[in-house]
Amino acid sequence: MYDYIIVGGGAAGCTLAHRLTEDPSVEVLLLESGNPEENRTAVKDPTRVWDLLGSDIDWGFETEPQPGLNGRSIAWPRGKALGGSTVINGMAYVRGHAYDFDNWADLGNDGWGYDDLLPYFKRSENLTAEGDAEYHGTDGPLTVSRGEEPNDLDQTLIEAAEEVGFERNTDFNGERQTGVGLYHSTIADGHRHSTAAAFIKPILDRDNLHIETGAHVTELTFSGDTATGVVYNKGWTSDQAAIAEDGEVVLSAGAIQSPQLLMLSGIGPADHLEEHDIDVKVDLPGVGRNLQDHLRVDVAFETTEEVESVTDKAGRGSRYDRVSVGAFKRSDPDPPAPDMQFGMAPGLSPQNPGSGYAITVLPLRPTSRGRLTLTSDDPFDHPKIDPNYLSTEKDVDDFVTCVRWARKIGEADALADIRDEEHRPGPDAESDEAIAEYIRNHAVTGYHATCTAKMGDDEMAVVDDDLRVHGLNSLRVIDASVMPQITSGNTNAPTIAIAEKGADLLKEAQ
């Protein structure tokens, strides 16, 4: 018997477990399909990101073939470990723009504006880097730092961006987001600071925290319209039940697996559930819909000499694995917030980190909307992921604009002493059509899966602004899937803030 059952031990789940167990009178069960991996060397080392993608702690999801990507299916990495995707991500700490959250509120979600969420960003944060105290916390569980000291090429890339019109910005999470500078990163004392390391490891001695790893939840249980618990499979053992006695079940399994579990439990589009012989409990057509992600592609340049890189103990250059320099800019004066993000780093590729430099571009306001659906009624089957990338002309145009801006940075005079020729997309890609073709052939996910169980009160909303699933009692979704629209940048920080606020919503309902 538990007061709260949290399904998923990722960015949101670990945060929730930390906050809810602050009250010693409540019992909390945290269920995670993966295992504790925060002490694995490759996880702790911030330069080993590429060793983790596709590993045994990556779920290994792939998209359906994408017409907008010339029929390609692409990998969608998601962390399978306590800490979720925070054990395999690039560690950039980017909250997004105030506009993002004010827009959520304008869509009818009371209490989700920027001023409402800022205290939650601050509460989770222990900032050790430069930042304005008005916008940052210094005594939260999550360490936010600058990571390693920038090398000479990092500084030159910043100067190149300034040369073509970017302002210097020392804090993308402060008063303004626009400009170029060094990312804040979730790194503590040279080690990755996942949500498992930040929120769970320090509280393992709390008697009211119960953690089951290697526990794959297969269905939700109900008494009438009230969620009563879950069924989960652990290793070779038979299904086990956990009961929330007069408490709540919270889905924090992320933008892929939270909607998948809802549908497996009969909550979702009725016609789709009936296709898989699943009894419909609540017809919620928005479950799995509204899927949003940032697509990204590199603009890369050869250099006339080797570039400085961080090397691991095996002597391999791995500086490319983590991007230190970032930039945000409006493509024209009209957007209410930056609509372009850039990541800049030495190295042409993970296989060739000692040569060249690359500028990664991410258009921040995709208008394409995708969908996540079931492959079958088997809870161990991966769902079908269809982001529907580049399905609108605007998305293609915005991407081309981003590539042209990246070229401006890469071709700036500040880099003239080391620049050789453009490696990707290459000098032959000059027209908009040629650049678009390069994007279709080479773009990959930005790892920012969101919005598949959006909050709101319209017919496609899945949860209300208290994150309660429409039509049911004692069931909430608290993770990146509840975003109505994707944020302007990386999604780890806003997901943690959602969980911080979600914890308060749960406590207030006691």
matplotlib code that plots the C-alpha trace (Angstrom):
import matplotlib.pyplot as plt

x = [0.0, 1.4, 0.3, 1.9, 3.1, 5.4, 5.8, 9.2, 12.4, 13.6, 13.9, 10.3, 10.0, 13.2, 12.3, 8.8, 10.2, 12.5, 9.9, 7.0, 9.2, 10.1, 6.9, 7.8, 4.1, 3.6, 4.9, 6.2, 6.9, 9.2, 9.1, 11.8, 12.3, 16.0, 18.6, 20.8, 23.6, 24.8, 28.2, 29.0, 32.1, 30.7, 27.7, 29.7, 32.1, 30.6, 32.6, 31.3, 27.8, 28.3, 29.3, 25.9, 23.6, 22.7, 24.0, 22.2, 20.9, 19.2, 15.7, 16.7, 13.5, 13.2, 10.8, 8.5, 9.9, 9.5, 8.4, 9.9, 13.3, 13.2, 11.8, 14.4, 13.7, 15.9, 17.0, 15.2, 17.5, 15.8, 17.5, 16.7, 18.0, 17.3, 17.6, 16.0, 17.4, 19.4, 21.9, 22.6, 21.8, 24.2, 23.7, 22.8, 20.6, 18.3, 15.0, 13.4, 12.0, 9.5, 7.2, 6.9, 5.3, 3.2, 1.9, 1.0, -1.0, -2.6, -3.8, -6.0, -3.5, -3.8, -0.6, 1.8, 3.1, 6.7, 6.3, 4.5, 7.3, 10.4, 10.3, 10.3, 13.3, 15.1, 14.1, 15.7, 18.9, 22.3, 24.0, 27.8, 28.4, 27.7, 24.1, 21.7, 20.3, 16.9, 16.7, 18.7, 18.8, 21.9, 20.7, 18.7, 19.7, 20.7, 24.1, 24.2, 27.7, 29.8, 31.4, 35.0, 36.8, 36.2, 39.2, 40.5, 38.3, 35.2, 36.2, 36.8, 33.4, 31.8, 33.7, 32.6, 29.0, 29.4, 31.0, 27.8, 25.4, 24.9, 25.2, 27.4, 25.2, 26.6, 23.2, 20.6, 18.4, 18.4, 16.9, 17.2, 17.8, 19.1, 22.8, 25.9, 27.8, 28.6, 25.8, 24.9, 25.3, 24.2, 27.7, 29.0, 32.7, 33.5, 30.8, 27.4, 24.7, 21.7, 18.4, 19.3, 22.5, 20.9, 17.5, 17.7, 21.2, 21.2, 17.9, 18.3, 18.1, 14.5, 12.4, 9.3, 11.0, 10.7, 12.4, 12.0, 14.3, 14.1, 10.3, 8.3, 4.8, 2.4, -1.0, -2.9, -5.6, -8.9, -11.9, -14.6, -13.1, -10.5, -6.9, -5.9, -2.5, -0.3, 0.8, 4.5, 6.9, 10.3, 12.8, 11.6, 9.0, 5.3, 3.4, 3.2, 0.6, 1.2, -1.8, -2.2, -4.4, -6.5, -3.5, -2.5, -0.8, 1.5, 2.8, 6.3, 7.5, 8.1, 6.6, 6.8, 5.9, 3.4, 0.9, 1.7, 0.8, -2.4, -3.5, -2.6, -4.8, -7.8, -7.3, -6.9, -8.5, -11.3, -11.0, -7.2, -7.7, -10.4, -8.1, -5.9, -8.9, -8.3, -11.4, -12.0, -12.1, -12.0, -12.1, -9.3, -8.4, -5.4, -3.4, -0.3, -1.2, 0.5, 4.0, 6.7, 10.5, 13.3, 15.0, 18.8, 21.5, 25.2, 27.0, 30.6, 34.0, 37.4, 40.3, 43.9, 45.2, 44.2, 41.8, 42.2, 40.0, 39.5, 40.8, 39.7, 42.0, 42.3, 43.7, 40.7, 39.6, 36.1, 35.6, 32.9, 30.7, 29.5, 28.8, 29.9, 29.0, 25.4, 23.4, 19.8, 18.5, 15.4, 15.3, 13.6, 12.2, 8.7, 8.9, 8.1, 11.1, 14.2, 13.2, 16.8, 19.2, 22.8, 25.4, 29.0, 32.0, 35.3, 35.3, 33.6, 32.1, 32.5, 34.8, 37.0, 37.0, 40.4, 39.6, 37.3, 34.4, 30.6, 27.6, 24.5, 21.2, 17.8, 14.7, 12.7, 9.2, 8.2, 4.7, 4.6, 2.7, 3.3, 1.6, 2.5, 0.4, 0.5, 2.1, 0.1, -1.4, 1.9, 3.4, 6.9, 6.5, 7.9, 5.2, 5.1, 6.7, 5.7, 7.1, 5.8, 9.0, 9.1, 5.5, 4.9, 6.5, 7.3, 9.3, 11.5, 11.9, 12.8, 15.4, 17.0, 17.2, 19.0, 21.5, 22.3, 22.9, 25.2, 27.2, 27.5, 29.1, 31.3, 32.5, 33.3, 36.7, 37.4, 37.8, 39.8, 43.2, 42.1, 39.2, 39.6, 36.5, 32.9, 32.5, 28.7, 26.5, 29.4, 29.9, 27.5, 24.5, 23.8, 20.1, 17.3, 16.3, 19.8, 20.0, 16.6, 17.6, 20.7, 18.5, 16.1, 19.0, 20.9, 18.8, 18.3, 16.4, 17.3, 16.2, 13.3, 10.3, 7.3, 3.6, 1.9, -0.4, -0.9, -2.5, -5.5, -9.3, -9.9, -11.0, -7.4, -6.2, -5.2, -4.7, -6.0, -3.9, -3.5, -2.1, -5.1, -6.1, -9.5, -12.4, -10.5, -9.6, -6.3, -4.3, -1.9, 0.7, 3.7, 6.5, 7.4, 4.4, 2.1, 3.7, 1.0, 3.8, 7.5, 9.8, 12.5, 15.5, 16.5, 13.8, 15.5, 15.2, 11.5, 10.6, 12.2, 10.3, 7.0, 7.8, 8.6, 5.2, 3.5, 4.8, 3.2, -0.1, 0.0, 0.7, -2.1, -4.6, -3.9]
y = [0.0, 3.4, 6.9, 7.6, 5.2, 6.9, 5.1, 6.1, 7.2, 9.8, 13.5, 14.0, 10.8, 11.3, 14.9, 13.8, 11.1, 13.5, 16.1, 13.8, 11.9, 15.1, 14.3, 11.3, 10.4, 9.3, 6.2, 6.5, 3.7, 4.6, 2.1, 2.2, -0.3, 0.3, -0.1, 2.3, 3.3, 6.6, 5.1, 3.6, 5.3, 6.2, 7.8, 9.9, 11.1, 14.2, 13.5, 10.0, 10.8, 8.9, 5.8, 5.8, 6.3, 2.9, 1.1, -1.2, 1.9, 3.3, 2.1, 2.0, 3.5, 4.3, 6.4, 5.2, 6.1, 9.8, 11.2, 14.6, 12.9, 11.1, 8.0, 7.6, 6.1, 7.7, 6.6, 8.2, 7.6, 7.5, 6.6, 3.2, 3.6, 5.3, 8.9, 8.2, 10.3, 12.4, 9.6, 9.7, 13.3, 16.2, 17.8, 21.3, 23.1, 25.4, 26.4, 28.0, 31.5, 33.2, 33.3, 29.5, 29.3, 32.5, 30.9, 27.7, 29.9, 31.8, 28.4, 28.1, 26.5, 28.5, 28.6, 27.7, 31.2, 32.1, 33.9, 30.8, 28.4, 30.6, 29.6, 25.9, 26.4, 28.1, 25.5, 22.6, 24.4, 24.7, 27.2, 27.2, 29.3, 32.9, 33.9, 36.5, 35.6, 36.9, 34.0, 31.3, 29.1, 28.0, 25.4, 23.0, 19.3, 19.8, 21.2, 23.5, 24.6, 25.6, 22.1, 22.1, 25.3, 26.4, 25.9, 28.4, 27.2, 27.6, 31.2, 31.7, 30.3, 32.8, 35.6, 34.4, 34.5, 38.0, 39.1, 38.2, 39.9, 37.8, 39.5, 38.0, 36.3, 34.8, 33.3, 31.9, 31.2, 34.8, 38.0, 37.2, 34.1, 35.6, 35.8, 33.5, 32.1, 29.0, 26.7, 26.0, 22.2, 19.6, 18.7, 18.5, 18.3, 17.1, 14.4, 14.2, 15.2, 13.1, 13.3, 10.0, 11.4, 14.8, 13.8, 10.1, 9.2, 11.7, 10.4, 6.7, 6.5, 7.8, 5.0, 6.1, 5.9, 2.5, 2.0, -0.9, -1.0, -3.4, -3.1, -2.7, -1.4, -3.3, -1.8, 0.5, -0.8, 0.9, 0.7, 2.4, 5.7, 5.8, 4.6, 2.1, 1.0, -0.7, -4.1, -4.6, -7.2, -7.6, -9.8, -13.4, -13.1, -13.1, -9.8, -8.0, -5.5, -2.2, -0.4, 3.3, 3.3, 6.5, 7.9, 8.6, 7.0, 9.3, 8.5, 10.0, 7.6, 10.3, 11.4, 8.0, 5.6, 7.6, 7.7, 4.1, 3.0, 5.1, 3.4, -0.1, 0.6, 1.7, 5.4, 7.0, 7.3, 4.8, 3.7, 3.0, 1.0, -1.0, -1.9, -3.7, -5.3, -3.1, -2.3, 1.5, 3.0, 6.7, 7.9, 10.6, 11.3, 13.4, 10.6, 10.1, 13.1, 16.5, 14.9, 17.5, 17.4, 19.6, 18.3, 19.1, 19.0, 20.0, 22.5, 21.5, 22.9, 21.3, 23.0, 23.5, 22.1, 19.8, 21.4, 21.2, 18.5, 16.9, 13.4, 10.5, 8.1, 5.9, 8.9, 9.3, 12.8, 13.1, 16.9, 16.7, 14.6, 17.6, 21.0, 24.0, 26.9, 27.8, 30.6, 31.7, 34.1, 35.4, 34.8, 38.2, 40.8, 39.3, 36.1, 36.7, 34.6, 33.2, 30.6, 29.3, 27.5, 26.7, 24.4, 24.9, 22.6, 21.5, 18.3, 17.2, 14.0, 11.6, 9.5, 12.4, 14.8, 16.2, 18.0, 20.8, 22.4, 21.9, 24.2, 22.3, 24.0, 23.4, 25.4, 25.9, 26.4, 23.3, 23.5, 19.8, 17.6, 13.9, 10.9, 8.0, 4.8, 1.3, -1.5, -4.1, -4.7, -6.2, -3.8, -4.9, -3.9, -0.5, 1.9, 3.4, 6.9, 9.2, 12.7, 13.7, 15.8, 18.6, 18.1, 21.9, 24.3, 26.6, 24.0, 23.5, 27.2, 27.8, 25.0, 26.4, 29.8, 28.2, 26.5, 29.8, 31.5, 28.6, 29.2, 32.9, 31.9, 29.3, 31.6, 34.6, 36.2, 35.2, 31.6, 32.5, 31.4, 27.8, 27.3, 25.2, 24.2, 23.5, 19.8, 19.6, 20.4, 21.4, 24.2, 22.5, 23.1, 26.8, 27.0, 26.6, 23.4, 21.9, 22.9, 21.4, 18.1, 18.0, 18.5, 15.7, 13.3, 14.1, 15.7, 13.7, 14.1, 16.8, 14.4, 16.6, 14.4, 16.2, 17.1, 13.6, 14.0, 17.8, 19.8, 21.9, 21.9, 21.4, 18.1, 17.0, 17.7, 14.7, 16.3, 19.5, 22.2, 20.2, 17.4, 15.1, 12.8, 14.0, 11.7, 9.8, 10.1, 9.7, 9.5, 12.2, 12.6, 14.6, 14.7, 16.3, 14.8, 17.3, 20.3, 21.9, 23.2, 22.5, 24.9, 27.1, 24.8, 21.6, 20.0, 18.6, 21.7, 22.5, 18.8, 19.1, 22.3, 20.5, 17.9, 20.4, 22.1, 18.7, 17.7, 20.7, 20.0, 16.4, 17.7, 20.3, 17.6, 15.5]
z = [0.0, -1.0, -1.0, -4.4, -7.1, -9.6, -12.9, -14.5, -12.7, -15.2, -14.9, -13.6, -11.6, -9.6, -8.9, -7.7, -5.5, -3.8, -3.1, -2.0, 0.5, 2.2, 4.2, 6.3, 6.8, 3.1, 1.4, -2.2, -4.6, -7.6, -10.4, -13.1, -16.0, -16.1, -13.4, -11.3, -13.5, -12.1, -11.1, -14.5, -15.8, -19.2, -17.5, -15.0, -17.7, -19.5, -22.6, -23.2, -24.5, -27.8, -25.9, -24.3, -27.3, -28.6, -25.5, -23.1, -21.2, -24.3, -25.1, -28.8, -30.2, -33.9, -35.8, -38.6, -42.1, -42.5, -45.9, -44.9, -44.4, -47.7, -46.2, -43.5, -40.1, -37.4, -33.9, -31.0, -28.0, -24.5, -21.3, -19.8, -16.2, -13.0, -14.0, -17.4, -20.3, -17.9, -17.8, -21.6, -22.6, -23.5, -20.1, -21.5, -18.9, -20.9, -19.4, -22.5, -23.0, -20.7, -23.8, -23.8, -20.4, -20.8, -23.9, -22.0, -19.6, -22.5, -23.8, -20.7, -18.3, -15.1, -13.0, -15.8, -16.8, -16.5, -13.2, -11.8, -12.9, -12.1, -8.4, -9.4, -11.7, -8.8, -6.2, -8.0, -8.9, -7.3, -9.7, -9.4, -12.6, -13.3, -13.1, -11.7, -8.3, -9.4, -11.8, -10.1, -7.0, -5.2, -2.7, -4.8, -5.4, -9.1, -9.7, -12.7, -13.8, -16.8, -17.1, -18.4, -19.1, -22.7, -25.1, -27.6, -30.4, -28.2, -27.6, -31.3, -32.2, -29.8, -31.4, -34.9, -33.8, -32.4, -35.7, -37.6, -35.2, -32.1, -28.7, -26.0, -23.3, -20.2, -19.0, -21.4, -18.4, -17.0, -18.2, -21.9, -23.9, -27.2, -27.8, -27.8, -24.9, -22.9, -21.9, -18.3, -17.8, -15.3, -14.3, -10.7, -9.9, -13.4, -13.4, -15.0, -12.5, -13.6, -11.7, -10.1, -8.7, -7.8, -6.4, -5.4, -4.3, -1.4, 0.0, -0.2, 3.6, 3.7, 5.0, 3.1, -0.3, -2.0, -5.3, -7.7, -10.6, -13.5, -13.0, -16.2, -15.7, -17.9, -17.0, -14.7, -12.4, -11.6, -9.4, -11.5, -12.6, -9.9, -10.4, -7.7, -8.7, -11.3, -12.5, -13.2, -14.3, -12.7, -14.3, -14.6, -11.8, -12.5, -12.6, -9.3, -8.2, -6.3, -4.7, -4.1, -1.0, -1.1, -3.0, -6.5, -9.5, -11.4, -14.9, -15.4, -18.0, -20.6, -23.9, -25.4, -22.6, -20.6, -23.5, -24.4, -20.9, -21.0, -24.2, -23.0, -20.1, -22.2, -22.1, -25.5, -29.0, -29.0, -32.6, -32.2, -29.0, -30.6, -33.5, -30.8, -29.0, -25.9, -23.9, -24.0, -20.5, -21.5, -25.1, -25.1, -28.7, -27.7, -26.1, -28.3, -30.5, -30.7, -30.8, -31.1, -31.3, -32.4, -35.5, -35.9, -38.5, -38.6, -40.7, -40.5, -41.7, -42.2, -40.5, -41.7, -38.4, -35.6, -33.1, -29.3, -27.8, -24.4, -24.4, -22.3, -20.4, -23.5, -25.4, -27.7, -28.6, -27.2, -26.9, -29.6, -27.3, -25.3, -26.8, -24.6, -26.9, -27.6, -29.3, -29.7, -32.2, -33.9, -37.6, -38.0, -35.6, -35.6, -33.4, -29.8, -28.7, -30.4, -33.1, -33.8, -31.6, -32.4, -30.7, -31.7, -31.0, -32.2, -34.3, -37.4, -36.0, -33.0, -35.2, -36.2, -33.2, -33.8, -37.0, -38.0, -36.2, -36.4, -35.9, -35.1, -35.9, -34.3, -35.5, -32.3, -33.5, -35.6, -36.9, -37.9, -35.4, -35.1, -33.4, -31.2, -31.6, -30.4, -32.3, -30.4, -27.0, -25.8, -23.2, -24.2, -27.8, -28.8, -29.9, -33.4, -33.4, -36.2, -35.6, -39.1, -39.5, -42.1, -43.2, -43.5, -45.9, -43.0, -41.2, -44.3, -44.8, -41.2, -41.3, -44.5, -42.7, -39.7, -42.0, -43.7, -40.3, -39.3, -42.5, -41.6, -38.3, -39.8, -42.5, -40.1, -40.3, -36.7, -38.0, -41.1, -39.8, -39.3, -41.7, -44.8, -46.7, -45.8, -45.2, -44.8, -46.6, -48.9, -51.5, -54.0, -51.7, -52.4, -53.4, -50.9, -52.6, -52.3, -48.6, -48.0, -49.7, -47.4, -44.4, -45.5, -46.0, -42.8, -40.1, -36.8, -33.6, -31.1, -28.3, -27.3, -27.4, -25.9, -25.9, -26.3, -23.3, -23.4, -20.7, -21.5, -21.7, -25.4, -27.0, -27.7, -24.1, -22.0, -18.6, -16.9, -15.5, -12.3, -14.5, -13.7, -16.5, -17.9, -16.9, -14.2, -10.5, -8.8, -12.0, -13.2, -15.9, -14.8, -17.4, -20.7, -22.4, -20.7, -22.5, -24.7, -27.0, -27.1, -25.3, -26.9, -26.3, -24.5, -22.5, -19.4, -17.3, -18.0, -17.3, -13.9, -13.3, -14.3, -11.7, -9.0, -9.5, -9.9, -6.5, -4.9, -6.8, -5.3, -1.8, -2.0, -2.9, 0.2]

ax = plt.figure().add_subplot(projection="3d")
ax.plot(x, y, z, "-o")
ax.set_aspect("equal")
plt.show()
